[in-house]
């Protein structure tokens, strides 16, 4: 079964955009390593991925902004930045 060229091209663009967003976020965190975000995996927003300064995936957020979890208020020192693919 052949995949139409339009579908392949759109899939390619989507993957490219995701990769560029990740590289962009990683470069930003390396430039501003002292400006880390203050959150933890429990309090992190559902749908967002959290990364260390070197780009290592730490966790996915667990808290729904419409129904927040009761989480500790401490900052995870390993979390440097987040990437939320659904945000505009």
PyMOL Python script that loads the backbone (N, CA, C, O; Angstrom):
from pymol import cmd

cmd.read_pdbstr("""\
ATOM      1  N   UNK A   1       0.847  -1.178   0.000  1.00  0.00           N
ATOM      2  CA  UNK A   1       0.000   0.000   0.000  1.00  0.00           C
ATOM      3  C   UNK A   1       0.891   1.238   0.000  1.00  0.00           C
ATOM      4  O   UNK A   1       1.717   1.417   0.895  1.00  0.00           O
ATOM      5  N   UNK A   2       0.722   2.074  -0.988  1.00  0.00           N
ATOM      6  CA  UNK A   2       1.539   3.280  -1.127  1.00  0.00           C
ATOM      7  C   UNK A   2       0.928   4.431  -0.333  1.00  0.00           C
ATOM      8  O   UNK A   2      -0.293   4.573  -0.257  1.00  0.00           O
ATOM      9  N   UNK A   3       1.794   5.245   0.252  1.00  0.00           N
ATOM     10  CA  UNK A   3       1.349   6.428   0.994  1.00  0.00           C
ATOM     11  C   UNK A   3       1.406   7.616   0.035  1.00  0.00           C
ATOM     12  O   UNK A   3       2.427   7.833  -0.617  1.00  0.00           O
ATOM     13  N   UNK A   4       0.327   8.383  -0.056  1.00  0.00           N
ATOM     14  CA  UNK A   4       0.346   9.547  -0.948  1.00  0.00           C
ATOM     15  C   UNK A   4       1.484  10.504  -0.581  1.00  0.00           C
ATOM     16  O   UNK A   4       1.833  10.648   0.591  1.00  0.00           O
ATOM     17  N   UNK A   5       2.053  11.152  -1.593  1.00  0.00           N
ATOM     18  CA  UNK A   5       3.180  12.070  -1.367  1.00  0.00           C
ATOM     19  C   UNK A   5       2.820  13.183  -0.395  1.00  0.00           C
ATOM     20  O   UNK A   5       3.656  13.600   0.408  1.00  0.00           O
ATOM     21  N   UNK A   6       1.583  13.670  -0.459  1.00  0.00           N
ATOM     22  CA  UNK A   6       1.175  14.761   0.427  1.00  0.00           C
ATOM     23  C   UNK A   6       1.249  14.344   1.891  1.00  0.00           C
ATOM     24  O   UNK A   6       1.672  15.124   2.745  1.00  0.00           O
ATOM     25  N   UNK A   7       0.831  13.100   2.180  1.00  0.00           N
ATOM     26  CA  UNK A   7       0.858  12.605   3.561  1.00  0.00           C
ATOM     27  C   UNK A   7       2.300  12.455   4.034  1.00  0.00           C
ATOM     28  O   UNK A   7       2.628  12.827   5.161  1.00  0.00           O
ATOM     29  N   UNK A   8       3.148  11.918   3.187  1.00  0.00           N
ATOM     30  CA  UNK A   8       4.563  11.760   3.551  1.00  0.00           C
ATOM     31  C   UNK A   8       5.204  13.112   3.816  1.00  0.00           C
ATOM     32  O   UNK A   8       5.957  13.265   4.778  1.00  0.00           O
ATOM     33  N   UNK A   9       4.915  14.078   2.984  1.00  0.00           N
ATOM     34  CA  UNK A   9       5.490  15.413   3.150  1.00  0.00           C
ATOM     35  C   UNK A   9       5.008  16.063   4.436  1.00  0.00           C
ATOM     36  O   UNK A   9       5.802  16.665   5.158  1.00  0.00           O
ATOM     37  N   UNK A  10       3.717  15.949   4.734  1.00  0.00           N
ATOM     38  CA  UNK A  10       3.176  16.524   5.972  1.00  0.00           C
ATOM     39  C   UNK A  10       3.774  15.839   7.195  1.00  0.00           C
ATOM     40  O   UNK A  10       4.085  16.500   8.186  1.00  0.00           O
ATOM     41  N   UNK A  11       3.935  14.529   7.134  1.00  0.00           N
ATOM     42  CA  UNK A  11       4.552  13.803   8.245  1.00  0.00           C
ATOM     43  C   UNK A  11       5.992  14.263   8.435  1.00  0.00           C
ATOM     44  O   UNK A  11       6.447  14.446   9.564  1.00  0.00           O
ATOM     45  N   UNK A  12       6.704  14.449   7.329  1.00  0.00           N
ATOM     46  CA  UNK A  12       8.083  14.939   7.397  1.00  0.00           C
ATOM     47  C   UNK A  12       8.145  16.316   8.052  1.00  0.00           C
ATOM     48  O   UNK A  12       8.998  16.562   8.905  1.00  0.00           O
ATOM     49  N   UNK A  13       7.238  17.217   7.652  1.00  0.00           N
ATOM     50  CA  UNK A  13       7.213  18.565   8.243  1.00  0.00           C
ATOM     51  C   UNK A  13       6.922  18.521   9.736  1.00  0.00           C
ATOM     52  O   UNK A  13       7.515  19.275  10.508  1.00  0.00           O
ATOM     53  N   UNK A  14       6.012  17.640  10.147  1.00  0.00           N
ATOM     54  CA  UNK A  14       5.679  17.512  11.570  1.00  0.00           C
ATOM     55  C   UNK A  14       6.888  17.043  12.368  1.00  0.00           C
ATOM     56  O   UNK A  14       7.195  17.608  13.417  1.00  0.00           O
ATOM     57  N   UNK A  15       7.570  16.025  11.885  1.00  0.00           N
ATOM     58  CA  UNK A  15       8.762  15.516  12.577  1.00  0.00           C
ATOM     59  C   UNK A  15       9.844  16.592  12.620  1.00  0.00           C
ATOM     60  O   UNK A  15      10.504  16.770  13.644  1.00  0.00           O
ATOM     61  N   UNK A  16      10.024  17.301  11.522  1.00  0.00           N
ATOM     62  CA  UNK A  16      11.024  18.365  11.481  1.00  0.00           C
ATOM     63  C   UNK A  16      10.709  19.458  12.502  1.00  0.00           C
ATOM     64  O   UNK A  16      11.605  19.936  13.198  1.00  0.00           O
ATOM     65  N   UNK A  17       9.438  19.855  12.593  1.00  0.00           N
ATOM     66  CA  UNK A  17       9.047  20.892  13.554  1.00  0.00           C
ATOM     67  C   UNK A  17       9.304  20.437  14.988  1.00  0.00           C
ATOM     68  O   UNK A  17       9.790  21.217  15.807  1.00  0.00           O
ATOM     69  N   UNK A  18       8.985  19.189  15.295  1.00  0.00           N
ATOM     70  CA  UNK A  18       9.213  18.665  16.648  1.00  0.00           C
ATOM     71  C   UNK A  18      10.709  18.687  16.966  1.00  0.00           C
ATOM     72  O   UNK A  18      11.108  19.087  18.060  1.00  0.00           O
ATOM     73  N   UNK A  19      11.533  18.258  16.013  1.00  0.00           N
ATOM     74  CA  UNK A  19      12.978  18.260  16.239  1.00  0.00           C
ATOM     75  C   UNK A  19      13.509  19.676  16.424  1.00  0.00           C
ATOM     76  O   UNK A  19      14.348  19.918  17.291  1.00  0.00           O
ATOM     77  N   UNK A  20      13.025  20.606  15.617  1.00  0.00           N
ATOM     78  CA  UNK A  20      13.482  21.987  15.752  1.00  0.00           C
ATOM     79  C   UNK A  20      13.055  22.598  17.076  1.00  0.00           C
ATOM     80  O   UNK A  20      13.819  23.351  17.679  1.00  0.00           O
ATOM     81  N   UNK A  21      11.851  22.289  17.539  1.00  0.00           N
ATOM     82  CA  UNK A  21      11.401  22.793  18.837  1.00  0.00           C
ATOM     83  C   UNK A  21      12.295  22.266  19.948  1.00  0.00           C
ATOM     84  O   UNK A  21      12.650  23.005  20.867  1.00  0.00           O
ATOM     85  N   UNK A  22      12.661  20.988  19.868  1.00  0.00           N
ATOM     86  CA  UNK A  22      13.512  20.392  20.902  1.00  0.00           C
ATOM     87  C   UNK A  22      14.894  21.042  20.892  1.00  0.00           C
ATOM     88  O   UNK A  22      15.420  21.395  21.947  1.00  0.00           O
ATOM     89  N   UNK A  23      15.480  21.202  19.712  1.00  0.00           N
ATOM     90  CA  UNK A  23      16.806  21.814  19.615  1.00  0.00           C
ATOM     91  C   UNK A  23      16.756  23.255  20.097  1.00  0.00           C
ATOM     92  O   UNK A  23      17.657  23.703  20.806  1.00  0.00           O
ATOM     93  N   UNK A  24      15.714  23.983  19.721  1.00  0.00           N
ATOM     94  CA  UNK A  24      15.536  25.368  20.143  1.00  0.00           C
ATOM     95  C   UNK A  24      15.467  25.475  21.662  1.00  0.00           C
ATOM     96  O   UNK A  24      16.129  26.320  22.264  1.00  0.00           O
ATOM     97  N   UNK A  25      14.661  24.613  22.274  1.00  0.00           N
ATOM     98  CA  UNK A  25      14.513  24.635  23.729  1.00  0.00           C
ATOM     99  C   UNK A  25      15.820  24.261  24.411  1.00  0.00           C
ATOM    100  O   UNK A  25      16.181  24.844  25.433  1.00  0.00           O
ATOM    101  N   UNK A  26      16.532  23.289  23.844  1.00  0.00           N
ATOM    102  CA  UNK A  26      17.802  22.866  24.430  1.00  0.00           C
ATOM    103  C   UNK A  26      18.821  24.005  24.361  1.00  0.00           C
ATOM    104  O   UNK A  26      19.515  24.270  25.342  1.00  0.00           O
ATOM    105  N   UNK A  27      18.917  24.673  23.225  1.00  0.00           N
ATOM    106  CA  UNK A  27      19.863  25.784  23.081  1.00  0.00           C
ATOM    107  C   UNK A  27      19.523  26.898  24.055  1.00  0.00           C
ATOM    108  O   UNK A  27      20.413  27.500  24.655  1.00  0.00           O
ATOM    109  N   UNK A  28      18.249  27.169  24.209  1.00  0.00           N
ATOM    110  CA  UNK A  28      17.809  28.214  25.129  1.00  0.00           C
ATOM    111  C   UNK A  28      18.231  27.874  26.554  1.00  0.00           C
ATOM    112  O   UNK A  28      18.706  28.745  27.284  1.00  0.00           O
ATOM    113  N   UNK A  29      18.063  26.615  26.956  1.00  0.00           N
ATOM    114  CA  UNK A  29      18.403  26.240  28.327  1.00  0.00           C
ATOM    115  C   UNK A  29      19.906  26.296  28.557  1.00  0.00           C
ATOM    116  O   UNK A  29      20.350  26.618  29.659  1.00  0.00           O
ATOM    117  N   UNK A  30      20.701  25.983  27.521  1.00  0.00           N
ATOM    118  CA  UNK A  30      22.149  26.028  27.681  1.00  0.00           C
ATOM    119  C   UNK A  30      22.637  27.468  27.825  1.00  0.00           C
ATOM    120  O   UNK A  30      23.589  27.735  28.559  1.00  0.00           O
ATOM    121  N   UNK A  31      21.986  28.390  27.125  1.00  0.00           N
ATOM    122  CA  UNK A  31      22.375  29.792  27.227  1.00  0.00           C
ATOM    123  C   UNK A  31      21.983  30.379  28.574  1.00  0.00           C
ATOM    124  O   UNK A  31      22.677  31.255  29.090  1.00  0.00           O
ATOM    125  N   UNK A  32      20.883  29.911  29.150  1.00  0.00           N
ATOM    126  CA  UNK A  32      20.351  30.481  30.390  1.00  0.00           C
ATOM    127  C   UNK A  32      20.273  29.423  31.485  1.00  0.00           C
ATOM    128  O   UNK A  32      19.242  29.280  32.142  1.00  0.00           O
ATOM    129  N   UNK A  33      21.345  28.695  31.676  1.00  0.00           N
ATOM    130  CA  UNK A  33      21.332  27.593  32.646  1.00  0.00           C
ATOM    131  C   UNK A  33      20.999  28.075  34.058  1.00  0.00           C
ATOM    132  O   UNK A  33      20.415  27.327  34.841  1.00  0.00           O
ATOM    133  N   UNK A  34      21.369  29.330  34.394  1.00  0.00           N
ATOM    134  CA  UNK A  34      21.064  29.835  35.731  1.00  0.00           C
ATOM    135  C   UNK A  34      19.604  30.246  35.861  1.00  0.00           C
ATOM    136  O   UNK A  34      19.142  30.477  36.978  1.00  0.00           O
ATOM    137  N   UNK A  35      18.864  30.346  34.770  1.00  0.00           N
ATOM    138  CA  UNK A  35      17.445  30.735  34.784  1.00  0.00           C
ATOM    139  C   UNK A  35      16.535  29.512  34.655  1.00  0.00           C
ATOM    140  O   UNK A  35      15.599  29.510  33.855  1.00  0.00           O
ATOM    141  N   UNK A  36      16.809  28.491  35.433  1.00  0.00           N
ATOM    142  CA  UNK A  36      16.014  27.262  35.380  1.00  0.00           C
ATOM    143  C   UNK A  36      14.610  27.510  35.896  1.00  0.00           C
ATOM    144  O   UNK A  36      14.375  28.412  36.699  1.00  0.00           O
ATOM    145  N   UNK A  37      13.680  26.692  35.419  1.00  0.00           N
ATOM    146  CA  UNK A  37      12.316  26.797  35.917  1.00  0.00           C
ATOM    147  C   UNK A  37      12.229  26.113  37.275  1.00  0.00           C
ATOM    148  O   UNK A  37      13.039  25.241  37.590  1.00  0.00           O
ATOM    149  N   UNK A  38      11.267  26.502  38.062  1.00  0.00           N
ATOM    150  CA  UNK A  38      11.081  25.914  39.391  1.00  0.00           C
ATOM    151  C   UNK A  38       9.798  25.101  39.393  1.00  0.00           C
ATOM    152  O   UNK A  38       8.703  25.648  39.524  1.00  0.00           O
ATOM    153  N   UNK A  39       9.942  23.792  39.248  1.00  0.00           N
ATOM    154  CA  UNK A  39       8.802  22.881  39.299  1.00  0.00           C
ATOM    155  C   UNK A  39       9.313  21.490  39.643  1.00  0.00           C
ATOM    156  O   UNK A  39      10.514  21.285  39.814  1.00  0.00           O
ATOM    157  N   UNK A  40       8.411  20.557  39.740  1.00  0.00           N
ATOM    158  CA  UNK A  40       8.761  19.154  39.914  1.00  0.00           C
ATOM    159  C   UNK A  40       7.810  18.335  39.046  1.00  0.00           C
ATOM    160  O   UNK A  40       6.859  18.886  38.492  1.00  0.00           O
ATOM    161  N   UNK A  41       8.046  17.050  38.919  1.00  0.00           N
ATOM    162  CA  UNK A  41       7.245  16.218  38.015  1.00  0.00           C
ATOM    163  C   UNK A  41       5.778  16.167  38.423  1.00  0.00           C
ATOM    164  O   UNK A  41       4.899  16.137  37.561  1.00  0.00           O
ATOM    165  N   UNK A  42       5.505  16.157  39.700  1.00  0.00           N
ATOM    166  CA  UNK A  42       4.127  16.115  40.189  1.00  0.00           C
ATOM    167  C   UNK A  42       3.381  17.387  39.802  1.00  0.00           C
ATOM    168  O   UNK A  42       2.249  17.324  39.321  1.00  0.00           O
ATOM    169  N   UNK A  43       4.008  18.532  40.008  1.00  0.00           N
ATOM    170  CA  UNK A  43       3.350  19.816  39.748  1.00  0.00           C
ATOM    171  C   UNK A  43       3.457  20.247  38.284  1.00  0.00           C
ATOM    172  O   UNK A  43       2.777  21.181  37.859  1.00  0.00           O
ATOM    173  N   UNK A  44       4.307  19.571  37.520  1.00  0.00           N
ATOM    174  CA  UNK A  44       4.478  19.915  36.112  1.00  0.00           C
ATOM    175  C   UNK A  44       3.187  19.722  35.329  1.00  0.00           C
ATOM    176  O   UNK A  44       2.383  18.846  35.649  1.00  0.00           O
ATOM    177  N   UNK A  45       2.997  20.528  34.326  1.00  0.00           N
ATOM    178  CA  UNK A  45       1.765  20.511  33.541  1.00  0.00           C
ATOM    179  C   UNK A  45       1.666  19.246  32.680  1.00  0.00           C
ATOM    180  O   UNK A  45       2.613  18.872  31.989  1.00  0.00           O
ATOM    181  N   UNK A  46       0.499  18.599  32.738  1.00  0.00           N
ATOM    182  CA  UNK A  46       0.243  17.410  31.922  1.00  0.00           C
ATOM    183  C   UNK A  46       0.401  17.782  30.460  1.00  0.00           C
ATOM    184  O   UNK A  46      -0.100  18.821  30.027  1.00  0.00           O
ATOM    185  N   UNK A  47       1.090  16.947  29.693  1.00  0.00           N
ATOM    186  CA  UNK A  47       1.327  17.220  28.286  1.00  0.00           C
ATOM    187  C   UNK A  47       2.659  17.900  28.025  1.00  0.00           C
ATOM    188  O   UNK A  47       3.075  18.044  26.876  1.00  0.00           O
ATOM    189  N   UNK A  48       3.329  18.318  29.093  1.00  0.00           N
ATOM    190  CA  UNK A  48       4.649  18.945  28.953  1.00  0.00           C
ATOM    191  C   UNK A  48       5.717  17.945  29.371  1.00  0.00           C
ATOM    192  O   UNK A  48       5.538  17.191  30.327  1.00  0.00           O
ATOM    193  N   UNK A  49       6.812  17.950  28.654  1.00  0.00           N
ATOM    194  CA  UNK A  49       7.958  17.127  29.021  1.00  0.00           C
ATOM    195  C   UNK A  49       9.001  18.029  29.662  1.00  0.00           C
ATOM    196  O   UNK A  49       9.181  19.176  29.255  1.00  0.00           O
ATOM    197  N   UNK A  50       9.678  17.504  30.659  1.00  0.00           N
ATOM    198  CA  UNK A  50      10.671  18.271  31.414  1.00  0.00           C
ATOM    199  C   UNK A  50      12.044  17.655  31.204  1.00  0.00           C
ATOM    200  O   UNK A  50      12.209  16.435  31.213  1.00  0.00           O
ATOM    201  N   UNK A  51      13.037  18.539  31.012  1.00  0.00           N
ATOM    202  CA  UNK A  51      14.383  18.116  30.633  1.00  0.00           C
ATOM    203  C   UNK A  51      15.436  18.772  31.520  1.00  0.00           C
ATOM    204  O   UNK A  51      15.214  19.831  32.107  1.00  0.00           O
ATOM    205  N   UNK A  52      16.598  18.106  31.599  1.00  0.00           N
ATOM    206  CA  UNK A  52      17.745  18.685  32.310  1.00  0.00           C
ATOM    207  C   UNK A  52      18.452  19.649  31.374  1.00  0.00           C
ATOM    208  O   UNK A  52      18.093  19.752  30.201  1.00  0.00           O
ATOM    209  N   UNK A  53      19.454  20.355  31.879  1.00  0.00           N
ATOM    210  CA  UNK A  53      20.184  21.349  31.085  1.00  0.00           C
ATOM    211  C   UNK A  53      20.896  20.718  29.896  1.00  0.00           C
ATOM    212  O   UNK A  53      21.114  21.391  28.888  1.00  0.00           O
ATOM    213  N   UNK A  54      21.267  19.434  29.988  1.00  0.00           N
ATOM    214  CA  UNK A  54      21.949  18.795  28.852  1.00  0.00           C
ATOM    215  C   UNK A  54      20.979  18.125  27.880  1.00  0.00           C
ATOM    216  O   UNK A  54      21.406  17.435  26.954  1.00  0.00           O
ATOM    217  N   UNK A  55      19.664  18.327  28.087  1.00  0.00           N
ATOM    218  CA  UNK A  55      18.666  17.793  27.161  1.00  0.00           C
ATOM    219  C   UNK A  55      18.141  16.419  27.499  1.00  0.00           C
ATOM    220  O   UNK A  55      17.379  15.845  26.720  1.00  0.00           O
ATOM    221  N   UNK A  56      18.529  15.870  28.648  1.00  0.00           N
ATOM    222  CA  UNK A  56      18.054  14.553  29.059  1.00  0.00           C
ATOM    223  C   UNK A  56      16.610  14.646  29.541  1.00  0.00           C
ATOM    224  O   UNK A  56      16.275  15.493  30.368  1.00  0.00           O
ATOM    225  N   UNK A  57      15.761  13.769  29.015  1.00  0.00           N
ATOM    226  CA  UNK A  57      14.361  13.726  29.438  1.00  0.00           C
ATOM    227  C   UNK A  57      14.298  13.316  30.905  1.00  0.00           C
ATOM    228  O   UNK A  57      14.928  12.337  31.306  1.00  0.00           O
ATOM    229  N   UNK A  58      13.532  14.069  31.711  1.00  0.00           N
ATOM    230  CA  UNK A  58      13.373  13.745  33.126  1.00  0.00           C
ATOM    231  C   UNK A  58      12.006  13.121  33.374  1.00  0.00           C
ATOM    232  O   UNK A  58      11.910  12.042  33.958  1.00  0.00           O
ATOM    233  N   UNK A  59      10.945  13.802  32.929  1.00  0.00           N
ATOM    234  CA  UNK A  59       9.598  13.276  33.178  1.00  0.00           C
ATOM    235  C   UNK A  59       8.570  14.026  32.357  1.00  0.00           C
ATOM    236  O   UNK A  59       8.869  15.041  31.728  1.00  0.00           O
ATOM    237  N   UNK A  60       7.363  13.509  32.375  1.00  0.00           N
ATOM    238  CA  UNK A  60       6.216  14.220  31.815  1.00  0.00           C
ATOM    239  C   UNK A  60       5.447  14.790  33.000  1.00  0.00           C
ATOM    240  O   UNK A  60       5.311  14.134  34.032  1.00  0.00           O
ATOM    241  N   UNK A  61       4.949  16.005  32.852  1.00  0.00           N
ATOM    242  CA  UNK A  61       4.177  16.621  33.928  1.00  0.00           C
ATOM    243  C   UNK A  61       2.948  15.794  34.278  1.00  0.00           C
ATOM    244  O   UNK A  61       2.390  15.112  33.419  1.00  0.00           O
ATOM    245  N   UNK A  62       2.533  15.851  35.521  1.00  0.00           N
ATOM    246  CA  UNK A  62       1.433  15.028  36.005  1.00  0.00           C
ATOM    247  C   UNK A  62       0.195  15.822  36.395  1.00  0.00           C
ATOM    248  O   UNK A  62      -0.843  15.230  36.690  1.00  0.00           O
ATOM    249  N   UNK A  63       0.281  17.144  36.402  1.00  0.00           N
ATOM    250  CA  UNK A  63      -0.817  17.953  36.919  1.00  0.00           C
ATOM    251  C   UNK A  63      -1.639  18.576  35.795  1.00  0.00           C
ATOM    252  O   UNK A  63      -1.095  19.193  34.879  1.00  0.00           O
ATOM    253  N   UNK A  64      -2.948  18.406  35.879  1.00  0.00           N
ATOM    254  CA  UNK A  64      -3.872  19.003  34.918  1.00  0.00           C
ATOM    255  C   UNK A  64      -4.180  20.416  35.381  1.00  0.00           C
ATOM    256  O   UNK A  64      -4.635  20.600  36.510  1.00  0.00           O
ATOM    257  N   UNK A  65      -3.945  21.424  34.543  1.00  0.00           N
ATOM    258  CA  UNK A  65      -4.179  22.802  34.989  1.00  0.00           C
ATOM    259  C   UNK A  65      -5.634  23.066  35.384  1.00  0.00           C
ATOM    260  O   UNK A  65      -5.900  23.956  36.192  1.00  0.00           O
ATOM    261  N   UNK A  66      -6.560  22.318  34.834  1.00  0.00           N
ATOM    262  CA  UNK A  66      -7.974  22.492  35.181  1.00  0.00           C
ATOM    263  C   UNK A  66      -8.349  21.792  36.481  1.00  0.00           C
ATOM    264  O   UNK A  66      -9.371  22.109  37.090  1.00  0.00           O
ATOM    265  N   UNK A  67      -7.528  20.849  36.900  1.00  0.00           N
ATOM    266  CA  UNK A  67      -7.767  20.102  38.134  1.00  0.00           C
ATOM    267  C   UNK A  67      -6.409  19.761  38.752  1.00  0.00           C
ATOM    268  O   UNK A  67      -6.003  18.599  38.730  1.00  0.00           O
ATOM    269  N   UNK A  68      -5.696  20.756  39.304  1.00  0.00           N
ATOM    270  CA  UNK A  68      -4.330  20.546  39.796  1.00  0.00           C
ATOM    271  C   UNK A  68      -4.238  19.503  40.913  1.00  0.00           C
ATOM    272  O   UNK A  68      -5.128  19.375  41.753  1.00  0.00           O
ATOM    273  N   UNK A  69      -3.127  18.765  40.888  1.00  0.00           N
ATOM    274  CA  UNK A  69      -2.844  17.786  41.937  1.00  0.00           C
ATOM    275  C   UNK A  69      -2.293  18.516  43.168  1.00  0.00           C
ATOM    276  O   UNK A  69      -1.748  19.614  43.065  1.00  0.00           O
ATOM    277  N   UNK A  70      -2.447  17.892  44.309  1.00  0.00           N
ATOM    278  CA  UNK A  70      -1.813  18.400  45.531  1.00  0.00           C
ATOM    279  C   UNK A  70      -0.368  17.906  45.500  1.00  0.00           C
ATOM    280  O   UNK A  70      -0.110  16.720  45.708  1.00  0.00           O
ATOM    281  N   UNK A  71       0.554  18.798  45.247  1.00  0.00           N
ATOM    282  CA  UNK A  71       1.961  18.432  45.087  1.00  0.00           C
ATOM    283  C   UNK A  71       2.841  19.230  46.036  1.00  0.00           C
ATOM    284  O   UNK A  71       2.471  20.322  46.468  1.00  0.00           O
ATOM    285  N   UNK A  72       4.015  18.677  46.362  1.00  0.00           N
ATOM    286  CA  UNK A  72       4.962  19.464  47.160  1.00  0.00           C
ATOM    287  C   UNK A  72       5.416  20.680  46.361  1.00  0.00           C
ATOM    288  O   UNK A  72       5.402  20.660  45.130  1.00  0.00           O
ATOM    289  N   UNK A  73       5.809  21.717  47.049  1.00  0.00           N
ATOM    290  CA  UNK A  73       6.182  22.980  46.396  1.00  0.00           C
ATOM    291  C   UNK A  73       7.680  23.084  46.091  1.00  0.00           C
ATOM    292  O   UNK A  73       8.157  24.129  45.648  1.00  0.00           O
ATOM    293  N   UNK A  74       8.414  21.999  46.329  1.00  0.00           N
ATOM    294  CA  UNK A  74       9.859  22.048  46.098  1.00  0.00           C
ATOM    295  C   UNK A  74      10.195  22.053  44.602  1.00  0.00           C
ATOM    296  O   UNK A  74       9.427  21.558  43.777  1.00  0.00           O
ATOM    297  N   UNK A  75      11.351  22.621  44.275  1.00  0.00           N
ATOM    298  CA  UNK A  75      11.859  22.629  42.904  1.00  0.00           C
ATOM    299  C   UNK A  75      12.757  21.411  42.708  1.00  0.00           C
ATOM    300  O   UNK A  75      13.590  21.099  43.559  1.00  0.00           O
ATOM    301  N   UNK A  76      12.582  20.737  41.596  1.00  0.00           N
ATOM    302  CA  UNK A  76      13.499  19.655  41.244  1.00  0.00           C
ATOM    303  C   UNK A  76      14.726  20.325  40.615  1.00  0.00           C
ATOM    304  O   UNK A  76      14.607  20.939  39.555  1.00  0.00           O
ATOM    305  N   UNK A  77      15.893  20.221  41.242  1.00  0.00           N
ATOM    306  CA  UNK A  77      17.074  20.915  40.723  1.00  0.00           C
ATOM    307  C   UNK A  77      17.555  20.374  39.382  1.00  0.00           C
ATOM    308  O   UNK A  77      18.346  21.031  38.706  1.00  0.00           O
ATOM    309  N   UNK A  78      17.093  19.190  38.983  1.00  0.00           N
ATOM    310  CA  UNK A  78      17.504  18.619  37.707  1.00  0.00           C
ATOM    311  C   UNK A  78      16.719  19.188  36.531  1.00  0.00           C
ATOM    312  O   UNK A  78      17.180  19.115  35.392  1.00  0.00           O
ATOM    313  N   UNK A  79      15.538  19.756  36.789  1.00  0.00           N
ATOM    314  CA  UNK A  79      14.703  20.282  35.711  1.00  0.00           C
ATOM    315  C   UNK A  79      15.189  21.674  35.317  1.00  0.00           C
ATOM    316  O   UNK A  79      15.242  22.592  36.136  1.00  0.00           O
ATOM    317  N   UNK A  80      15.546  21.804  34.027  1.00  0.00           N
ATOM    318  CA  UNK A  80      16.038  23.087  33.520  1.00  0.00           C
ATOM    319  C   UNK A  80      15.008  23.772  32.622  1.00  0.00           C
ATOM    320  O   UNK A  80      14.899  24.998  32.625  1.00  0.00           O
ATOM    321  N   UNK A  81      14.252  22.982  31.855  1.00  0.00           N
ATOM    322  CA  UNK A  81      13.273  23.568  30.951  1.00  0.00           C
ATOM    323  C   UNK A  81      12.193  22.546  30.606  1.00  0.00           C
ATOM    324  O   UNK A  81      12.334  21.349  30.856  1.00  0.00           O
ATOM    325  N   UNK A  82      11.116  23.058  30.027  1.00  0.00           N
ATOM    326  CA  UNK A  82      10.025  22.184  29.597  1.00  0.00           C
ATOM    327  C   UNK A  82       9.726  22.420  28.131  1.00  0.00           C
ATOM    328  O   UNK A  82      10.067  23.460  27.567  1.00  0.00           O
ATOM    329  N   UNK A  83       9.087  21.441  27.530  1.00  0.00           N
ATOM    330  CA  UNK A  83       8.651  21.539  26.153  1.00  0.00           C
ATOM    331  C   UNK A  83       7.229  21.023  26.095  1.00  0.00           C
ATOM    332  O   UNK A  83       6.964  19.854  26.374  1.00  0.00           O
ATOM    333  N   UNK A  84       6.316  21.914  25.728  1.00  0.00           N
ATOM    334  CA  UNK A  84       4.901  21.577  25.649  1.00  0.00           C
ATOM    335  C   UNK A  84       4.480  21.668  24.187  1.00  0.00           C
ATOM    336  O   UNK A  84       4.368  22.764  23.639  1.00  0.00           O
ATOM    337  N   UNK A  85       4.248  20.532  23.560  1.00  0.00           N
ATOM    338  CA  UNK A  85       4.001  20.513  22.123  1.00  0.00           C
ATOM    339  C   UNK A  85       2.662  21.113  21.733  1.00  0.00           C
ATOM    340  O   UNK A  85       2.494  21.540  20.590  1.00  0.00           O
ATOM    341  N   UNK A  86       1.706  21.156  22.649  1.00  0.00           N
ATOM    342  CA  UNK A  86       0.391  21.659  22.291  1.00  0.00           C
ATOM    343  C   UNK A  86       0.288  23.171  22.414  1.00  0.00           C
ATOM    344  O   UNK A  86      -0.680  23.755  21.926  1.00  0.00           O
ATOM    345  N   UNK A  87       1.255  23.822  23.050  1.00  0.00           N
ATOM    346  CA  UNK A  87       1.195  25.284  23.224  1.00  0.00           C
ATOM    347  C   UNK A  87       1.515  25.989  21.927  1.00  0.00           C
ATOM    348  O   UNK A  87       2.298  25.500  21.113  1.00  0.00           O
ATOM    349  N   UNK A  88       0.892  27.160  21.741  1.00  0.00           N
ATOM    350  CA  UNK A  88       1.140  27.948  20.523  1.00  0.00           C
ATOM    351  C   UNK A  88       2.101  29.064  20.821  1.00  0.00           C
ATOM    352  O   UNK A  88       2.440  29.842  19.929  1.00  0.00           O
TER     353      UNK A  88
END
""", "prot")
cmd.dss("prot")
cmd.show_as("cartoon", "prot")
cmd.util.cbc("prot")
cmd.orient("prot")
